[in-house]
């Protein structure tokens, strides 16, 4: 197991088919996470999620 929090998610596109390089999949996952965090409603959605748990 690595210290990379995106490692588990990186394996999904890497295993989805031939031609998806692990570095490319990791870059995609990191970009996706960065975009999700920058979304204006992300903080509110996270607070809603925490409140529901």
C-alpha positions, 0 to 999 in steps of 0.5 A: 500500500502506498501513501498516495490517497489516489492510489485506489482510484488510479487502479480503476482507469488503469484496469479499464482497458488496454492503453491506459498508462498508470501515470496517465490514470494517476494524473486524471484522478488527481485532476478530477479530485482537484476540480471537485475540491475547487467546485463552489458547492464542494464544501457545502456537499462535504458538510451535508455528507458529514451531517448525514453520517 
